[in-house]
């Protein structure tokens, strides 16, 4: 990039690369880790962090009262994401000096000091598997004091899930709880039964009256601390009703864990709207551009503006527009890429519509390094498209647009002078719709992450759907091959 050249042109590859590899988030992660851990050798620390860790692995705290299903959800998160499941029980099984100190408190029926708990957790989280695969702390922290100590030590979760259920349900669950002493798996006499007779024969459970007293006692402790825990993690907390089938609970847990918080990175969205004639692409592009200060680029208007200019490209385009023929792709791309390269598009972002119309044009747009960050397909039926377009007209005097059903002309005088665009005739519209649906399947394949939107909804409802996806970050992807590699 030549800083002396005017007007300044920032190569599109820079923004695309930064977005694709999430450079801002990577730098934020490195700086946060550096200031939290305060290593003696920052350079070597950052090199090691880049080799061993990733800002995108799960860092989850899973909270809830006894018998709410924390262990079950943590195990399933481990199976689906590869994140290490950590709880108080497996922490104390580690053979370290810290666990030996903790065992001394347990043997004398004393509470393990908060500082020691934090050291135990930090020690476990500092291992390579937690760096590479992420972690799930189940039932940790138990109090606000522990949560604050963990924060001071740099243990800051990205997502916190709090399972909730009525006390009566939790007590009933705890009374029917059974444990496999061989695998540690949890079952229930009613809700979760083992598949084999062999496993069922070795299940164990405490005496009912002892278990009930213990559960009630633990519930009281939990209720005393839960409000302050909620306040501590209020910015990343998701409450989930645990009084429903395990599959439904886990679906909500996984959805939250895979979601991503708003990034503080400079955001210049590159939005592409695709849809049949009459789907409202122009209206939605205008609304998005106005609210988020994006550059609204209508390919047809861009070509007409270029034709009006006395430039070599404009002179080449003019005959095609005057004769109603399609402008060749190479001329369209020349005009379009020149506009998308302007400084306002690079710094503010853009919303493009009416191009590409087929997969060949989409491939050429990508080859020019203009890659949209969000793609939307505005879908509707042919009948609705015909109703919207074939019945619309324009007043040549005022330029006002009318529609026979939705916005009829105010008087017979205006009605008499209305004109219909030739391309809006029923015959031409059927050809345009046929061309769109012929190209649509391949465009869907080319943009697999695109969002389908029902364009038959009211305009404000469509805008809300588009807006939510433009602003919200895409969820994490579950990579099975990467997960297996991490777990090996």
C-alpha positions in Angstrom: 0.0 0.0 0.0 1.5 3.3 -1.1 0.9 5.9 1.6 1.8 8.7 -0.9 -0.8 7.7 -3.5 -4.1 9.6 -3.6 -6.8 8.7 -3.2 -5.7 6.2 -0.6 -6.7 2.6 -1.5 -6.5 -0.1 1.2 -6.2 -3.5 -0.4 -9.3 -5.6 0.3 -7.1 -8.5 1.2 -6.2 -6.8 4.4 -9.7 -6.6 5.8 -10.6 -10.1 4.6 -7.4 -11.6 6.1 -8.0 -9.9 9.4 -11.6 -11.0 9.6 -10.9 -14.6 8.5 -8.1 -15.2 11.0 -9.7 -12.9 13.7 -6.5 -11.0 14.2 -8.0 -8.5 16.6 -9.3 -11.2 18.9 -6.0 -13.0 18.7 -4.1 -9.9 19.8 -6.7 -9.2 22.6 -6.2 -12.8 23.8 -2.4 -12.5 23.9 -2.4 -9.1 25.6 -5.0 -10.3 28.2 -3.0 -13.4 29.0 0.2 -11.4 29.1 -1.1 -8.9 31.6 -2.8 -11.6 33.7 0.1 -14.0 34.0 2.9 -11.4 34.1 5.7 -13.7 32.9 9.4 -12.8 33.4 10.1 -13.4 29.7 7.1 -12.0 27.7 8.4 -12.9 24.3 9.0 -16.6 25.1 5.6 -16.6 26.9 3.8 -15.4 23.9 5.6 -17.8 21.6 4.6 -20.7 23.9 1.0 -19.4 24.1 0.7 -19.3 20.3 2.0 -22.8 20.1 -0.1 -24.4 22.8 -3.3 -22.4 23.2 -6.1 -20.7 21.2 -8.5 -17.9 22.0 -11.3 -20.0 20.5 -11.3 -23.1 22.8 -14.1 -23.4 25.3 -13.6 -21.9 28.8 -16.8 -22.8 30.7 -18.1 -22.7 34.2 -21.1 -25.0 34.8 -23.0 -24.2 38.0 -26.2 -25.5 39.6 -27.7 -27.0 42.7 -27.1 -30.7 43.6 -28.7 -33.2 41.3 -29.2 -30.6 38.5 -27.1 -32.5 36.0 -23.8 -30.6 36.1 -21.6 -33.8 35.8 -23.8 -35.1 33.0 -23.6 -31.9 31.0 -19.9 -31.5 31.6 -19.2 -35.0 30.3 -21.3 -34.4 27.2 -19.5 -31.1 26.6 -16.2 -33.0 26.8 -17.5 -35.5 24.2 -18.7 -32.9 21.8 -16.0 -30.2 22.1 -13.0 -32.0 23.6 -12.9 -29.6 26.6 -11.4 -31.0 29.7 -14.0 -31.8 32.4 -12.8 -30.6 35.8 -14.6 -30.9 39.1 -13.7 -31.0 42.8 -13.5 -34.8 42.8 -11.0 -35.2 40.0 -9.0 -32.2 41.1 -8.3 -34.0 44.5 -7.2 -37.2 42.7 -4.1 -35.5 41.3 -0.9 -36.6 43.0 0.7 -33.2 43.8 1.9 -31.4 46.9 -1.2 -29.1 46.7 -3.6 -32.0 46.7 -1.8 -33.5 49.7 -2.3 -30.3 51.6 -6.0 -30.3 50.6 -6.4 -33.9 51.8 -5.2 -32.9 55.2 -8.0 -30.4 55.6 -10.5 -33.0 54.4 -9.3 -35.6 56.9 -9.8 -33.1 59.8 -13.3 -32.1 58.5 -12.1 -28.6 57.7 -13.0 -26.5 54.6 -10.2 -26.2 52.1 -9.1 -22.5 52.1 -10.1 -20.5 49.1 -6.4 -19.7 48.3 -5.5 -23.4 48.2 -8.5 -24.2 45.9 -7.5 -21.5 43.5 -3.9 -22.9 43.4 -5.3 -26.4 42.7 -7.4 -25.1 39.9 -4.7 -22.9 38.4 -2.3 -25.9 38.5 -4.7 -28.1 36.6 -5.6 -25.4 34.0 -1.9 -24.7 33.3 -1.5 -28.2 31.8 -1.2 -28.5 28.0 -4.5 -30.3 27.5 -6.4 -27.4 29.0 -4.5 -24.9 26.9 -5.2 -26.9 23.7 -8.7 -28.2 24.3 -10.2 -25.8 26.7 -11.9 -26.6 30.0 -15.3 -27.0 31.8 -15.3 -26.3 35.5 -18.3 -28.2 36.9 -19.6 -27.0 40.3 -16.6 -24.6 40.6 -16.7 -22.0 42.1 -19.1 -22.6 44.9 -19.2 -19.1 46.4 -18.6 -15.5 45.3 -15.4 -15.5 47.3 -14.0 -18.4 45.3 -15.2 -16.7 42.0 -13.4 -13.5 42.9 -10.3 -15.3 43.9 -10.3 -17.2 40.5 -10.8 -13.9 38.7 -7.8 -12.4 40.5 -5.8 -15.4 39.5 -6.7 -15.0 35.9 -9.2 -17.8 35.6 -12.0 -16.0 33.7 -14.6 -18.1 31.9 -16.0 -17.1 28.5 -19.3 -18.7 29.2 -21.1 -19.5 32.5 -24.1 -21.9 32.5 -26.4 -22.1 35.6 -28.8 -25.0 35.7 -32.0 -24.5 37.6 -34.8 -26.8 38.8 -37.4 -26.8 41.7 -36.1 -28.2 45.0 -38.7 -31.0 45.0 -37.4 -32.2 41.6 -33.8 -32.1 42.8 -34.6 -34.1 46.0 -36.5 -36.7 44.0 -33.5 -37.0 41.6 -31.0 -37.4 44.4 -33.0 -40.2 46.1 -33.1 -42.2 42.9 -29.4 -41.5 42.0 -27.2 -44.5 41.4 -23.4 -44.6 40.7 -21.4 -47.1 38.8 -18.3 -47.6 41.0 -16.3 -48.9 38.0 -16.8 -46.0 35.5 -18.2 -43.3 37.8 -21.2 -42.9 35.5 -24.4 -41.6 37.1 -27.8 -43.3 36.6 -31.3 -43.0 38.0 -33.8 -45.7 38.9 -36.4 -43.9 36.8 -34.9 -41.5 34.4 -31.5 -42.9 33.3 -31.2 -46.7 33.4 -28.1 -48.7 32.4 -28.2 -50.6 29.1 -26.8 -53.9 30.5 -27.7 -56.1 33.4 -24.1 -56.3 34.4 -23.9 -52.5 35.0 -27.2 -52.5 36.8 -26.1 -55.2 39.2 -23.1 -53.2 40.5 -24.8 -49.8 40.9 -24.6 -48.3 44.3 -26.6 -45.6 46.2 -26.7 -44.2 49.7 -29.4 -44.8 52.2 -32.5 -42.8 51.4 -32.8 -40.8 54.7 -29.1 -40.0 54.7 -29.3 -38.8 51.1 -32.3 -36.7 51.7 -30.7 -34.9 54.6 -27.5 -34.3 52.7 -29.4 -33.0 49.6 -31.5 -30.6 51.7 -28.3 -29.3 53.5 -26.5 -28.8 50.1 -29.5 -27.0 48.7 -29.5 -24.6 51.6 -25.8 -23.8 51.0 -26.4 -23.3 47.3 -29.3 -21.0 47.7 -27.3 -18.8 50.1 -24.5 -18.3 47.5 -26.4 -18.4 44.2 -27.5 -14.8 44.1 -24.0 -13.4 44.5 -22.6 -15.9 42.0 -25.2 -14.7 39.5 -24.1 -11.1 40.0 -20.4 -12.1 39.7 -20.9 -13.7 36.2 -23.9 -11.6 35.0 -22.2 -10.5 31.8 -21.7 -14.1 30.5 -24.3 -16.1 32.4 -27.0 -18.2 30.8 -29.7 -19.8 33.0 -31.2 -23.0 31.7 -34.1 -25.0 33.1 -32.8 -28.4 34.0 -36.3 -29.8 34.7 -36.6 -31.2 31.1 -35.1 -34.1 29.1 -31.3 -34.3 29.1 -31.2 -33.9 25.3 -33.1 -30.6 25.5 -30.9 -29.3 28.3 -27.7 -30.2 26.5 -28.9 -28.6 23.3 -29.3 -25.3 25.1 -26.0 -25.7 26.9 -24.1 -26.4 23.8 -25.7 -23.6 21.9 -24.6 -21.1 24.5 -21.1 -22.5 24.8 -20.7 -22.3 21.0 -22.0 -18.7 20.8 -19.5 -15.9 20.8 -19.5 -12.6 22.6 -19.5 -9.3 20.8 -16.0 -8.4 19.6 -14.4 -5.0 20.3 -12.7 -5.3 16.9 -13.4 -2.5 14.4 -16.4 -3.8 12.5 -16.8 -3.1 8.8 -19.5 -5.6 7.6 -19.5 -6.8 4.0 -23.1 -7.8 3.4 -24.5 -9.5 0.3 -28.2 -9.7 -0.4 -29.4 -12.3 -2.9 -33.0 -12.9 -3.9 -35.5 -13.0 -6.7 -37.1 -9.9 -8.2 -39.5 -8.3 -5.7 -37.9 -9.8 -2.6 -37.0 -6.4 -1.2 -33.3 -6.4 -1.6 -33.1 -2.7 -2.4 -35.3 -1.7 0.6 -33.4 -3.9 3.1 -30.0 -2.7 1.8 -31.1 0.9 2.3 -32.3 0.2 5.9 -29.1 -1.6 6.8 -26.9 1.1 5.2 -28.8 3.9 7.0 -28.6 2.3 10.4 -25.0 1.1 10.3 -23.5 3.7 8.0 -22.6 1.1 5.3 -22.1 2.0 1.7 -25.2 0.9 -0.3 -24.1 -0.6 -3.6 -26.7 -1.4 -6.2 -24.9 -2.9 -9.1 -27.4 -1.7 -11.7 -27.3 1.9 -10.4 -23.5 1.7 -10.4 -23.4 0.7 -14.1 -25.8 3.5 -15.0 -23.7 6.0 -13.2 -20.5 4.7 -14.9 -22.3 5.0 -18.3 -23.2 8.6 -17.6 -19.5 9.4 -16.9 -17.3 10.3 -19.9 -14.8 7.6 -19.2 -13.5 4.7 -21.4 -15.3 2.1 -19.3 -18.5 4.2 -19.3 -18.4 4.4 -23.1 -18.1 0.7 -23.3 -21.1 0.1 -21.0 -23.4 2.6 -22.6 -24.4 0.6 -25.7 -25.4 -2.4 -23.6 -27.6 -0.3 -21.4 -29.2 1.5 -24.3 -30.1 -1.7 -26.1 -31.2 -3.5 -23.0 -28.5 -6.2 -23.3 -26.6 -7.6 -20.3 -23.3 -5.9 -19.6 -20.4 -8.4 -19.8 -19.1 -9.6 -16.5 -15.6 -8.2 -17.1 -17.0 -4.7 -17.4 -19.3 -5.2 -14.4 -16.5 -6.4 -12.3 -14.2 -3.6 -13.3 -16.8 -1.0 -12.2 -17.8 -2.9 -9.1 -14.3 -3.7 -7.8 -13.2 -0.1 -8.4 -16.1 1.1 -6.2 -15.5 -1.5 -3.5 -11.9 -0.5 -3.3 -12.7 3.0 -2.3 -11.7 4.1 1.2 -15.3 4.5 2.5 -16.1 0.8 1.6 -13.0 -0.4 3.3 -13.4 1.5 6.5 -17.3 1.6 6.8 -18.2 -1.7 5.1 -20.8 -2.2 2.3 -24.0 -3.9 1.4 -24.2 -5.2 -2.1 -27.3 -6.4 -4.1 -28.2 -7.3 -7.7 -24.8 -9.0 -8.1 -23.8 -11.8 -8.3 -26.6 -13.3 -10.3 -25.0 -16.7 -10.8 -22.2 -18.8 -9.5 -19.8 -17.7 -12.2 -20.1 -14.1 -11.2 -19.8 -15.1 -7.5 -16.5 -16.9 -8.3 -15.2 -13.9 -10.1 -16.1 -11.6 -7.2 -14.2 -13.9 -4.8 -11.2 -14.0 -7.2 -11.1 -10.2 -7.0 -10.7 -10.7 -3.2 -14.1 -9.1 -2.3 -15.5 -11.7 0.0 -18.8 -10.9 1.9 -18.8 -11.6 5.6 -22.5 -12.1 5.7 -24.7 -13.5 2.9 -28.5 -13.6 3.0 -31.0 -15.2 0.6 -34.3 -13.4 0.6 -36.7 -16.2 -0.4 -40.3 -16.0 -1.7 -42.8 -17.7 -4.0 -43.4 -16.8 -7.7 -47.0 -15.8 -6.9 -45.9 -13.2 -4.3 -43.2 -11.9 -6.7 -45.7 -11.5 -9.5 -48.1 -9.7 -7.2 -45.5 -7.3 -5.9 -43.9 -6.4 -9.3 -46.5 -6.8 -12.1 -48.9 -4.5 -10.3 -46.5 -1.6 -9.6 -46.1 1.5 -11.6 -44.4 4.9 -11.7 -45.7 8.5 -12.0 -43.4 10.1 -14.7 -44.2 13.6 -13.4 -43.4 13.2 -9.7 -41.3 10.0 -9.8 -43.6 8.5 -7.1 -44.1 4.7 -7.1 -47.5 3.1 -6.8 -49.0 -0.3 -6.4 -52.5 -1.4 -7.5 -53.1 -3.2 -4.2 -50.8 -1.8 -1.5 -50.4 1.8 -2.6 -53.0 2.8 -5.2 -52.8 6.3 -6.9 -54.6 9.1 -5.1 -56.7 10.2 -8.1 -57.9 9.2 -11.6 -55.7 11.9 -13.1 -52.6 10.4 -11.6 -53.8 6.9 -12.5 -54.1 7.9 -16.2 -50.4 9.0 -16.5 -48.8 6.0 -14.7 -46.3 4.0 -16.6 -45.0 0.4 -16.2 -41.4 -0.5 -16.7 -41.0 -3.0 -19.6 -39.0 -5.4 -17.4 -41.9 -5.5 -14.9 -44.3 -7.0 -17.5 -45.6 -10.5 -16.6 -43.7 -12.1 -19.5 -40.4 -10.5 -18.6 -40.9 -11.2 -14.9 -41.4 -14.9 -15.5 -38.1 -15.0 -17.4 -36.3 -13.2 -14.6 -37.7 -15.5 -12.0 -36.8 -18.6 -14.0 -33.2 -17.3 -14.4 -33.0 -16.7 -10.6 -34.3 -20.2 -9.6 -32.0 -21.8 -12.1 -28.9 -20.1 -10.5 -30.1 -20.2 -6.8 -29.1 -23.8 -6.0 -25.5 -23.3 -7.1 -25.3 -20.0 -5.3 -26.5 -21.7 -2.1 -23.7 -24.3 -2.5 -21.2 -21.5 -3.1 -22.2 -19.7 0.0 -22.8 -22.5 2.5 -22.9 -20.2 5.5 -25.6 -18.0 4.0 -28.8 -17.3 6.0 -32.2 -17.9 4.4 -34.8 -15.3 5.2 -38.5 -15.4 4.4 -39.0 -12.3 2.2 -42.8 -12.6 2.5 -42.7 -11.3 6.0 -43.3 -7.6 6.7 -40.3 -5.4 5.9 -39.6 -4.5 9.5 -39.5 -8.2 10.5 -37.1 -9.0 7.7 -34.9 -6.1 8.8 -34.8 -7.3 12.4 -33.7 -10.8 11.2 -31.0 -9.4 8.9 -29.8 -7.0 11.6 -29.4 -9.7 14.2 -27.1 -11.6 11.9 -25.1 -8.6 10.8 -24.4 -7.6 14.3 -24.0 -11.0 16.0 -20.8 -13.0 15.5 -21.1 -16.4 13.9 -21.0 -19.3 16.3 -18.0 -21.5 16.7 -17.7 -24.5 14.4 -17.4 -28.0 15.9 -14.5 -29.6 14.0 -14.7 -33.3 14.5 -11.3 -34.0 13.1 -9.7 -31.2 15.1 -11.5 -32.5 18.3 -10.1 -36.0 17.7 -6.7 -34.6 17.1 -6.8 -32.6 20.4 -8.1 -35.6 22.3 -5.4 -38.0 21.0 
